[in-house]
Amino acid sequence: MDDRPIGVFDSGIGGLTVLKEIMEQLPGEDIVYFGDTARIPYGTRSKETVIKYFFQSVRFLLTKEIKAIVVACNTASALAMEEAQKVFDIPILGVIEPGAKAAVSATKNSVIGVIGTEGTINSQSYQRKIRKMSPSAEIIGIPCPLFVPIVEEGWENTDVAFITAKKYLLELKEHNIDSLVLGCTHYPALRYTINKVLGDKVTMVNPAYETAKAGKIMLKEKKLLSNRLDGGKCDYYVSDDPEKFKRIGGNILRREIASVQKVNIENL
Ligand code: DGL
């Protein structure tokens, strides 16, 4: 049993969708959340840059005596996690494997859609993991870069979101997908709009939920679960304006974020 906190990393605010699931599924755990808000988006950056930023973030989280790291950011999970696992001596769990696994169990016709940032989709990380588990699966990956700003603007249920989703998701519809991985931290917020475009026959897979579930299993296996069943607290750190994070983050988390500290991680 281990009462040290879990470190949760994201490129910004979207990772709060993963944090929310962890808080629900592991309510006794203390958490340290770091959002690299000064350097978001990661989704359009090169692998080298994402690795550099992610490693700096990991070094920061390690100063907080954490017992494991959950990488909420799909782009960092796709581009930098494997490298990090080679370098850092701490359990690191990303969103790709749990999301891919859930997609394989959800699909009946073996035609799976994956949406995410350009970095995530072009890395083929989801596609590779899914294909490993289900070699005959047809996988259609589509980058949807405009979804992130739409959600950050709070427009996820507007006409703008609907028209954008229709344009991005048309190809998935034509391929007759029956399951769709929401492969970016922000996309679960768009599930109602996506459902309006794709219809009820498409099962949406939320890697945020799946990762929290996988995190619980991982901590249990490694005997790292906390003794507490309730009352875990979360400390928030960001690399840019804490006020904006508090405001938008409170909406995503559906609870007040009382205090957020700004840190400088450039030199770590
Ligand atoms: N957190 C990122 C992800 O899940 C989305 C935002 C970004 O591009 O940094 O891929």
py3Dmol code that shows the C-alpha trace and the ligand (Angstrom):
import py3Dmol

protein = """\
ATOM      1  CA  MET A   1       0.000   0.000   0.000  1.00  0.00           C
ATOM      2  CA  ASP A   2       1.337   3.374  -1.023  1.00  0.00           C
ATOM      3  CA  ASP A   3      -0.096   6.792  -0.205  1.00  0.00           C
ATOM      4  CA  ARG A   4       2.194   8.794  -2.498  1.00  0.00           C
ATOM      5  CA  PRO A   5       0.385  10.759  -5.214  1.00  0.00           C
ATOM      6  CA  ILE A   6      -0.154   9.746  -8.835  1.00  0.00           C
ATOM      7  CA  GLY A   7       1.292  12.232 -11.354  1.00  0.00           C
ATOM      8  CA  VAL A   8      -1.058  13.115 -14.200  1.00  0.00           C
ATOM      9  CA  PHE A   9       0.395  14.869 -17.231  1.00  0.00           C
ATOM     10  CA  ASP A  10      -1.255  16.737 -20.070  1.00  0.00           C
ATOM     11  CA  SER A  11      -0.222  19.377 -22.591  1.00  0.00           C
ATOM     12  CA  GLY A  12      -2.833  21.645 -21.000  1.00  0.00           C
ATOM     13  CA  ILE A  13      -6.340  21.576 -19.765  1.00  0.00           C
ATOM     14  CA  GLY A  14      -7.869  18.690 -21.759  1.00  0.00           C
ATOM     15  CA  GLY A  15      -6.247  16.103 -19.506  1.00  0.00           C
ATOM     16  CA  LEU A  16      -8.790  17.029 -16.886  1.00  0.00           C
ATOM     17  CA  THR A  17     -11.137  14.600 -18.699  1.00  0.00           C
ATOM     18  CA  VAL A  18      -8.722  11.852 -17.658  1.00  0.00           C
ATOM     19  CA  LEU A  19      -8.236  13.320 -14.189  1.00  0.00           C
ATOM     20  CA  LYS A  20     -12.014  13.346 -13.700  1.00  0.00           C
ATOM     21  CA  GLU A  21     -12.195   9.627 -14.480  1.00  0.00           C
ATOM     22  CA  ILE A  22      -9.272   8.870 -12.141  1.00  0.00           C
ATOM     23  CA  MET A  23     -10.941  10.827  -9.345  1.00  0.00           C
ATOM     24  CA  GLU A  24     -14.161   8.859  -9.875  1.00  0.00           C
ATOM     25  CA  GLN A  25     -12.531   5.449 -10.111  1.00  0.00           C
ATOM     26  CA  LEU A  26      -9.797   6.017  -7.498  1.00  0.00           C
ATOM     27  CA  PRO A  27     -11.325   8.512  -5.037  1.00  0.00           C
ATOM     28  CA  GLY A  28      -8.784   7.801  -2.293  1.00  0.00           C
ATOM     29  CA  GLU A  29      -5.701   8.647  -4.365  1.00  0.00           C
ATOM     30  CA  ASP A  30      -3.811  11.919  -4.060  1.00  0.00           C
ATOM     31  CA  ILE A  31      -2.905  13.366  -7.452  1.00  0.00           C
ATOM     32  CA  VAL A  32      -0.458  15.926  -8.796  1.00  0.00           C
ATOM     33  CA  TYR A  33      -1.686  17.316 -12.129  1.00  0.00           C
ATOM     34  CA  PHE A  34       0.658  19.157 -14.441  1.00  0.00           C
ATOM     35  CA  GLY A  35      -0.659  20.890 -17.579  1.00  0.00           C
ATOM     36  CA  ASP A  36       1.960  22.351 -19.912  1.00  0.00           C
ATOM     37  CA  THR A  37      -0.343  25.255 -20.802  1.00  0.00           C
ATOM     38  CA  ALA A  38       2.487  27.498 -21.984  1.00  0.00           C
ATOM     39  CA  ARG A  39       3.411  25.084 -24.766  1.00  0.00           C
ATOM     40  CA  ILE A  40       0.072  23.633 -25.855  1.00  0.00           C
ATOM     41  CA  PRO A  41      -0.678  22.427 -28.519  1.00  0.00           C
ATOM     42  CA  TYR A  42       1.518  19.361 -28.670  1.00  0.00           C
ATOM     43  CA  GLY A  43      -0.627  17.948 -31.477  1.00  0.00           C
ATOM     44  CA  THR A  44       1.033  19.939 -34.259  1.00  0.00           C
ATOM     45  CA  ARG A  45       4.632  19.581 -33.037  1.00  0.00           C
ATOM     46  CA  SER A  46       7.435  17.238 -34.085  1.00  0.00           C
ATOM     47  CA  LYS A  47       8.236  14.052 -32.202  1.00  0.00           C
ATOM     48  CA  GLU A  48      11.554  15.547 -30.990  1.00  0.00           C
ATOM     49  CA  THR A  49       9.807  18.574 -29.499  1.00  0.00           C
ATOM     50  CA  VAL A  50       7.075  16.517 -27.853  1.00  0.00           C
ATOM     51  CA  ILE A  51       9.736  14.233 -26.326  1.00  0.00           C
ATOM     52  CA  LYS A  52      11.685  17.233 -25.016  1.00  0.00           C
ATOM     53  CA  TYR A  53       8.604  18.886 -23.493  1.00  0.00           C
ATOM     54  CA  PHE A  54       7.298  15.640 -22.052  1.00  0.00           C
ATOM     55  CA  PHE A  55      10.636  14.724 -20.471  1.00  0.00           C
ATOM     56  CA  GLN A  56      10.810  18.164 -18.808  1.00  0.00           C
ATOM     57  CA  SER A  57       7.288  17.639 -17.488  1.00  0.00           C
ATOM     58  CA  VAL A  58       8.178  14.202 -16.141  1.00  0.00           C
ATOM     59  CA  ARG A  59      11.219  15.671 -14.373  1.00  0.00           C
ATOM     60  CA  PHE A  60       8.943  18.243 -12.761  1.00  0.00           C
ATOM     61  CA  LEU A  61       6.432  15.604 -11.631  1.00  0.00           C
ATOM     62  CA  LEU A  62       9.262  13.524 -10.176  1.00  0.00           C
ATOM     63  CA  THR A  63      10.073  16.386  -7.792  1.00  0.00           C
ATOM     64  CA  LYS A  64       6.640  15.741  -6.213  1.00  0.00           C
ATOM     65  CA  GLU A  65       7.439  12.244  -4.898  1.00  0.00           C
ATOM     66  CA  ILE A  66       4.900  10.551  -7.158  1.00  0.00           C
ATOM     67  CA  LYS A  67       4.517   6.770  -7.406  1.00  0.00           C
ATOM     68  CA  ALA A  68       3.385   6.526 -11.057  1.00  0.00           C
ATOM     69  CA  ILE A  69       2.584   8.729 -14.040  1.00  0.00           C
ATOM     70  CA  VAL A  70      -0.575   8.720 -16.127  1.00  0.00           C
ATOM     71  CA  VAL A  71      -0.082  10.410 -19.491  1.00  0.00           C
ATOM     72  CA  ALA A  72      -3.484  11.912 -20.213  1.00  0.00           C
ATOM     73  CA  CYS A  73      -2.283  13.574 -23.415  1.00  0.00           C
ATOM     74  CA  ASN A  74      -2.840  11.341 -26.447  1.00  0.00           C
ATOM     75  CA  THR A  75      -0.130  13.089 -28.455  1.00  0.00           C
ATOM     76  CA  ALA A  76       2.499  12.629 -25.742  1.00  0.00           C
ATOM     77  CA  SER A  77       1.350   9.028 -25.225  1.00  0.00           C
ATOM     78  CA  ALA A  78       1.718   8.425 -28.962  1.00  0.00           C
ATOM     79  CA  LEU A  79       5.047  10.180 -29.543  1.00  0.00           C
ATOM     80  CA  ALA A  80       7.018  10.213 -26.305  1.00  0.00           C
ATOM     81  CA  MET A  81       5.851   7.591 -23.848  1.00  0.00           C
ATOM     82  CA  GLU A  82       7.897   4.662 -25.096  1.00  0.00           C
ATOM     83  CA  GLU A  83      11.056   6.797 -24.982  1.00  0.00           C
ATOM     84  CA  ALA A  84      10.192   7.932 -21.467  1.00  0.00           C
ATOM     85  CA  GLN A  85       9.653   4.376 -20.282  1.00  0.00           C
ATOM     86  CA  LYS A  86      13.222   3.609 -21.336  1.00  0.00           C
ATOM     87  CA  VAL A  87      14.648   6.573 -19.450  1.00  0.00           C
ATOM     88  CA  PHE A  88      12.605   7.040 -16.269  1.00  0.00           C
ATOM     89  CA  ASP A  89      12.420   4.451 -13.541  1.00  0.00           C
ATOM     90  CA  ILE A  90       8.741   4.853 -12.641  1.00  0.00           C
ATOM     91  CA  PRO A  91       5.570   3.167 -13.959  1.00  0.00           C
ATOM     92  CA  ILE A  92       4.187   5.265 -16.834  1.00  0.00           C
ATOM     93  CA  LEU A  93       0.759   4.559 -18.291  1.00  0.00           C
ATOM     94  CA  GLY A  94      -0.570   6.249 -21.422  1.00  0.00           C
ATOM     95  CA  VAL A  95      -3.972   6.376 -23.066  1.00  0.00           C
ATOM     96  CA  ILE A  96      -3.184   4.535 -26.330  1.00  0.00           C
ATOM     97  CA  GLU A  97      -3.134   0.926 -25.154  1.00  0.00           C
ATOM     98  CA  PRO A  98      -6.299   1.124 -23.002  1.00  0.00           C
ATOM     99  CA  GLY A  99      -8.124   2.993 -25.784  1.00  0.00           C
ATOM    100  CA  ALA A 100      -7.020   0.541 -28.471  1.00  0.00           C
ATOM    101  CA  LYS A 101      -8.022  -2.446 -26.357  1.00  0.00           C
ATOM    102  CA  ALA A 102     -11.486  -1.040 -25.750  1.00  0.00           C
ATOM    103  CA  ALA A 103     -11.952  -0.354 -29.465  1.00  0.00           C
ATOM    104  CA  VAL A 104     -11.091  -3.941 -30.340  1.00  0.00           C
ATOM    105  CA  SER A 105     -13.627  -5.260 -27.841  1.00  0.00           C
ATOM    106  CA  ALA A 106     -16.280  -2.782 -28.973  1.00  0.00           C
ATOM    107  CA  THR A 107     -16.189  -3.472 -32.703  1.00  0.00           C
ATOM    108  CA  LYS A 108     -18.340  -6.138 -34.315  1.00  0.00           C
ATOM    109  CA  ASN A 109     -17.565  -5.501 -37.988  1.00  0.00           C
ATOM    110  CA  SER A 110     -13.820  -4.837 -37.387  1.00  0.00           C
ATOM    111  CA  VAL A 111     -14.014  -1.386 -38.991  1.00  0.00           C
ATOM    112  CA  ILE A 112     -12.681   1.091 -36.445  1.00  0.00           C
ATOM    113  CA  GLY A 113     -12.314   4.852 -36.666  1.00  0.00           C
ATOM    114  CA  VAL A 114      -9.676   6.765 -34.735  1.00  0.00           C
ATOM    115  CA  ILE A 115      -9.701  10.538 -34.396  1.00  0.00           C
ATOM    116  CA  GLY A 116      -7.017  12.657 -32.745  1.00  0.00           C
ATOM    117  CA  THR A 117      -4.480  15.394 -33.306  1.00  0.00           C
ATOM    118  CA  GLU A 118      -2.237  15.338 -36.365  1.00  0.00           C
ATOM    119  CA  GLY A 119       0.624  14.077 -34.188  1.00  0.00           C
ATOM    120  CA  THR A 120      -1.397  11.202 -32.775  1.00  0.00           C
ATOM    121  CA  ILE A 121      -2.923  10.070 -36.069  1.00  0.00           C
ATOM    122  CA  ASN A 122       0.259  10.449 -38.142  1.00  0.00           C
ATOM    123  CA  SER A 123       2.275   8.515 -35.536  1.00  0.00           C
ATOM    124  CA  GLN A 124       0.028   5.488 -36.285  1.00  0.00           C
ATOM    125  CA  SER A 125       0.239   4.553 -32.590  1.00  0.00           C
ATOM    126  CA  TYR A 126      -3.438   3.692 -32.177  1.00  0.00           C
ATOM    127  CA  GLN A 127      -3.511   2.013 -35.587  1.00  0.00           C
ATOM    128  CA  ARG A 128      -0.476  -0.155 -34.733  1.00  0.00           C
ATOM    129  CA  LYS A 129      -1.809  -1.186 -31.311  1.00  0.00           C
ATOM    130  CA  ILE A 130      -5.234  -2.064 -32.711  1.00  0.00           C
ATOM    131  CA  ARG A 131      -3.726  -4.029 -35.586  1.00  0.00           C
ATOM    132  CA  LYS A 132      -1.549  -5.981 -33.151  1.00  0.00           C
ATOM    133  CA  MET A 133      -4.634  -7.098 -31.249  1.00  0.00           C
ATOM    134  CA  SER A 134      -6.834  -7.538 -34.310  1.00  0.00           C
ATOM    135  CA  PRO A 135      -4.706  -8.055 -37.468  1.00  0.00           C
ATOM    136  CA  SER A 136      -7.655  -8.083 -39.867  1.00  0.00           C
ATOM    137  CA  ALA A 137      -9.200  -4.837 -38.576  1.00  0.00           C
ATOM    138  CA  GLU A 138      -9.749  -1.990 -41.014  1.00  0.00           C
ATOM    139  CA  ILE A 139      -8.688   1.208 -39.239  1.00  0.00           C
ATOM    140  CA  ILE A 140      -9.417   4.692 -40.501  1.00  0.00           C
ATOM    141  CA  GLY A 141      -7.508   7.474 -38.763  1.00  0.00           C
ATOM    142  CA  ILE A 142      -8.574  11.089 -39.224  1.00  0.00           C
ATOM    143  CA  PRO A 143      -6.847  14.114 -37.662  1.00  0.00           C
ATOM    144  CA  CYS A 144      -9.380  16.689 -36.412  1.00  0.00           C
ATOM    145  CA  PRO A 145      -7.230  19.689 -35.363  1.00  0.00           C
ATOM    146  CA  LEU A 146     -10.121  22.162 -35.085  1.00  0.00           C
ATOM    147  CA  PHE A 147     -11.856  20.157 -32.373  1.00  0.00           C
ATOM    148  CA  VAL A 148      -9.410  21.301 -29.655  1.00  0.00           C
ATOM    149  CA  PRO A 149     -10.025  25.074 -30.046  1.00  0.00           C
ATOM    150  CA  ILE A 150     -13.769  24.456 -30.432  1.00  0.00           C
ATOM    151  CA  VAL A 151     -13.888  22.692 -27.059  1.00  0.00           C
ATOM    152  CA  GLU A 152     -11.621  25.270 -25.395  1.00  0.00           C
ATOM    153  CA  GLU A 153     -14.011  27.945 -26.639  1.00  0.00           C
ATOM    154  CA  GLY A 154     -16.897  26.077 -25.000  1.00  0.00           C
ATOM    155  CA  TRP A 155     -18.559  25.531 -28.400  1.00  0.00           C
ATOM    156  CA  GLU A 156     -18.813  21.746 -28.308  1.00  0.00           C
ATOM    157  CA  ASN A 157     -22.602  21.679 -28.730  1.00  0.00           C
ATOM    158  CA  THR A 158     -22.983  24.447 -31.321  1.00  0.00           C
ATOM    159  CA  ASP A 159     -23.562  24.624 -35.082  1.00  0.00           C
ATOM    160  CA  VAL A 160     -19.863  25.337 -35.559  1.00  0.00           C
ATOM    161  CA  ALA A 161     -18.995  22.047 -33.890  1.00  0.00           C
ATOM    162  CA  PHE A 162     -21.645  20.178 -35.895  1.00  0.00           C
ATOM    163  CA  ILE A 163     -20.528  21.503 -39.281  1.00  0.00           C
ATOM    164  CA  THR A 164     -16.875  20.845 -38.452  1.00  0.00           C
ATOM    165  CA  ALA A 165     -17.644  17.326 -37.245  1.00  0.00           C
ATOM    166  CA  LYS A 166     -19.660  16.603 -40.395  1.00  0.00           C
ATOM    167  CA  LYS A 167     -16.728  17.609 -42.561  1.00  0.00           C
ATOM    168  CA  TYR A 168     -14.126  15.623 -40.618  1.00  0.00           C
ATOM    169  CA  LEU A 169     -16.210  12.517 -40.051  1.00  0.00           C
ATOM    170  CA  LEU A 170     -17.754  12.007 -43.483  1.00  0.00           C
ATOM    171  CA  GLU A 171     -15.028   9.549 -44.487  1.00  0.00           C
ATOM    172  CA  LEU A 172     -15.658   7.469 -41.348  1.00  0.00           C
ATOM    173  CA  LYS A 173     -19.318   7.282 -42.239  1.00  0.00           C
ATOM    174  CA  GLU A 174     -18.507   6.144 -45.767  1.00  0.00           C
ATOM    175  CA  HIS A 175     -16.320   3.346 -44.395  1.00  0.00           C
ATOM    176  CA  ASN A 176     -19.148   2.133 -42.177  1.00  0.00           C
ATOM    177  CA  ILE A 177     -17.173   2.181 -38.937  1.00  0.00           C
ATOM    178  CA  ASP A 178     -18.999   0.728 -35.944  1.00  0.00           C
ATOM    179  CA  SER A 179     -16.655   2.018 -33.246  1.00  0.00           C
ATOM    180  CA  LEU A 180     -14.709   5.242 -32.865  1.00  0.00           C
ATOM    181  CA  VAL A 181     -11.769   6.030 -30.596  1.00  0.00           C
ATOM    182  CA  LEU A 182     -11.988   9.578 -29.230  1.00  0.00           C
ATOM    183  CA  GLY A 183      -8.193   9.799 -29.334  1.00  0.00           C
ATOM    184  CA  CYS A 184      -7.631  13.256 -27.897  1.00  0.00           C
ATOM    185  CA  THR A 185      -8.202  14.641 -24.415  1.00  0.00           C
ATOM    186  CA  HIS A 186     -10.768  17.175 -25.622  1.00  0.00           C
ATOM    187  CA  TYR A 187     -12.945  14.919 -27.757  1.00  0.00           C
ATOM    188  CA  PRO A 188     -15.130  13.309 -25.073  1.00  0.00           C
ATOM    189  CA  ALA A 189     -16.664  16.777 -24.702  1.00  0.00           C
ATOM    190  CA  LEU A 190     -17.839  16.474 -28.345  1.00  0.00           C
ATOM    191  CA  ARG A 191     -19.516  13.101 -27.981  1.00  0.00           C
ATOM    192  CA  TYR A 192     -23.078  14.420 -28.403  1.00  0.00           C
ATOM    193  CA  THR A 193     -22.155  16.330 -31.546  1.00  0.00           C
ATOM    194  CA  ILE A 194     -20.241  13.362 -32.951  1.00  0.00           C
ATOM    195  CA  ASN A 195     -23.184  11.119 -32.165  1.00  0.00           C
ATOM    196  CA  LYS A 196     -25.465  13.474 -34.097  1.00  0.00           C
ATOM    197  CA  VAL A 197     -23.204  13.088 -37.130  1.00  0.00           C
ATOM    198  CA  LEU A 198     -22.445   9.348 -36.949  1.00  0.00           C
ATOM    199  CA  GLY A 199     -25.631   8.010 -35.360  1.00  0.00           C
ATOM    200  CA  ASP A 200     -26.300   5.504 -32.587  1.00  0.00           C
ATOM    201  CA  LYS A 201     -24.777   2.517 -34.387  1.00  0.00           C
ATOM    202  CA  VAL A 202     -21.262   3.801 -33.763  1.00  0.00           C
ATOM    203  CA  THR A 203     -19.897   3.009 -30.296  1.00  0.00           C
ATOM    204  CA  MET A 204     -17.653   5.726 -28.948  1.00  0.00           C
ATOM    205  CA  VAL A 205     -14.575   4.634 -27.034  1.00  0.00           C
ATOM    206  CA  ASN A 206     -13.337   7.070 -24.436  1.00  0.00           C
ATOM    207  CA  PRO A 207      -9.638   6.444 -23.672  1.00  0.00           C
ATOM    208  CA  ALA A 208      -9.923   8.718 -20.603  1.00  0.00           C
ATOM    209  CA  TYR A 209     -12.306   6.271 -18.940  1.00  0.00           C
ATOM    210  CA  GLU A 210     -10.359   3.216 -20.130  1.00  0.00           C
ATOM    211  CA  THR A 211      -7.062   4.653 -18.896  1.00  0.00           C
ATOM    212  CA  ALA A 212      -8.388   5.313 -15.400  1.00  0.00           C
ATOM    213  CA  LYS A 213      -9.604   1.708 -15.341  1.00  0.00           C
ATOM    214  CA  ALA A 214      -6.217   0.441 -16.547  1.00  0.00           C
ATOM    215  CA  GLY A 215      -4.463   2.706 -14.016  1.00  0.00           C
ATOM    216  CA  LYS A 216      -6.359   1.125 -11.170  1.00  0.00           C
ATOM    217  CA  ILE A 217      -5.377  -2.351 -12.362  1.00  0.00           C
ATOM    218  CA  MET A 218      -1.739  -1.300 -12.800  1.00  0.00           C
ATOM    219  CA  LEU A 219      -1.496   0.204  -9.301  1.00  0.00           C
ATOM    220  CA  LYS A 220      -3.104  -2.877  -7.808  1.00  0.00           C
ATOM    221  CA  GLU A 221      -0.708  -5.223  -9.596  1.00  0.00           C
ATOM    222  CA  LYS A 222       2.294  -3.184  -8.506  1.00  0.00           C
ATOM    223  CA  LYS A 223       0.941  -2.908  -4.944  1.00  0.00           C
ATOM    224  CA  LEU A 224       0.889   0.866  -5.270  1.00  0.00           C
ATOM    225  CA  LEU A 225      -2.772   1.525  -4.425  1.00  0.00           C
ATOM    226  CA  SER A 226      -3.446   3.861  -1.526  1.00  0.00           C
ATOM    227  CA  ASN A 227      -5.029   2.557   1.677  1.00  0.00           C
ATOM    228  CA  ARG A 228      -7.627   5.294   1.551  1.00  0.00           C
ATOM    229  CA  LEU A 229     -10.942   4.689  -0.164  1.00  0.00           C
ATOM    230  CA  ASP A 230     -11.981   8.337  -0.229  1.00  0.00           C
ATOM    231  CA  GLY A 231     -10.822  11.907   0.335  1.00  0.00           C
ATOM    232  CA  GLY A 232      -7.923  12.035  -2.127  1.00  0.00           C
ATOM    233  CA  LYS A 233      -6.779  15.567  -3.004  1.00  0.00           C
ATOM    234  CA  CYS A 234      -5.321  17.041  -6.174  1.00  0.00           C
ATOM    235  CA  ASP A 235      -2.587  19.686  -6.492  1.00  0.00           C
ATOM    236  CA  TYR A 236      -2.599  21.552  -9.803  1.00  0.00           C
ATOM    237  CA  TYR A 237       0.431  22.959 -11.607  1.00  0.00           C
ATOM    238  CA  VAL A 238       0.605  24.700 -14.986  1.00  0.00           C
ATOM    239  CA  SER A 239       3.300  26.433 -17.009  1.00  0.00           C
ATOM    240  CA  ASP A 240       1.139  29.459 -17.964  1.00  0.00           C
ATOM    241  CA  ASP A 241      -1.693  31.613 -16.572  1.00  0.00           C
ATOM    242  CA  PRO A 242      -3.319  29.766 -13.620  1.00  0.00           C
ATOM    243  CA  GLU A 243      -6.515  31.874 -13.776  1.00  0.00           C
ATOM    244  CA  LYS A 244      -7.516  30.676 -17.247  1.00  0.00           C
ATOM    245  CA  PHE A 245      -6.839  27.104 -16.211  1.00  0.00           C
ATOM    246  CA  LYS A 246      -9.042  27.524 -13.129  1.00  0.00           C
ATOM    247  CA  ARG A 247     -11.911  28.945 -15.154  1.00  0.00           C
ATOM    248  CA  ILE A 248     -12.031  26.532 -18.105  1.00  0.00           C
ATOM    249  CA  GLY A 249     -10.779  23.617 -16.019  1.00  0.00           C
ATOM    250  CA  GLY A 250     -13.570  23.999 -13.496  1.00  0.00           C
ATOM    251  CA  ASN A 251     -16.088  23.503 -16.329  1.00  0.00           C
ATOM    252  CA  ILE A 252     -14.429  20.333 -17.592  1.00  0.00           C
ATOM    253  CA  LEU A 253     -14.014  18.894 -14.104  1.00  0.00           C
ATOM    254  CA  ARG A 254     -17.422  20.097 -12.926  1.00  0.00           C
ATOM    255  CA  ARG A 255     -15.932  21.116  -9.630  1.00  0.00           C
ATOM    256  CA  GLU A 256     -14.146  24.211  -8.440  1.00  0.00           C
ATOM    257  CA  ILE A 257     -10.386  24.316  -8.825  1.00  0.00           C
ATOM    258  CA  ALA A 258      -9.371  26.373  -5.822  1.00  0.00           C
ATOM    259  CA  SER A 259      -5.660  26.773  -6.309  1.00  0.00           C
ATOM    260  CA  VAL A 260      -3.296  26.390  -9.251  1.00  0.00           C
ATOM    261  CA  GLN A 261       0.432  27.075  -9.121  1.00  0.00           C
ATOM    262  CA  LYS A 262       2.494  28.272 -12.034  1.00  0.00           C
ATOM    263  CA  VAL A 263       5.864  26.596 -12.505  1.00  0.00           C
ATOM    264  CA  ASN A 264       8.774  27.120 -14.847  1.00  0.00           C
ATOM    265  CA  ILE A 265       9.915  23.860 -16.339  1.00  0.00           C
ATOM    266  CA  GLU A 266      11.958  25.193 -19.263  1.00  0.00           C
ATOM    267  CA  ASN A 267      15.257  24.442 -17.544  1.00  0.00           C
ATOM    268  CA  LEU A 268      14.436  21.016 -16.179  1.00  0.00           C
TER     269      LEU A 268
END
"""
ligand_1 = """\
10
DGL
N -3.819 16.918 -25.102
C -3.691 16.782 -26.525
C -4.030 15.341 -26.933
O -4.735 14.624 -26.251
C -4.568 17.777 -27.266
C -4.073 19.200 -27.203
C -2.705 19.384 -27.815
O -2.583 19.371 -29.065
O -1.750 19.547 -27.061
O -3.569 14.904 -27.948
"""
view = py3Dmol.view(width=600, height=400)
view.addModel(protein, "pdb")
view.setStyle({"model": 0}, {"cartoon": {"style": "trace"}})
view.addModel(ligand_1, "xyz")
view.setStyle({"model": 1}, {"stick": {}})
view.zoomTo()
view.show()
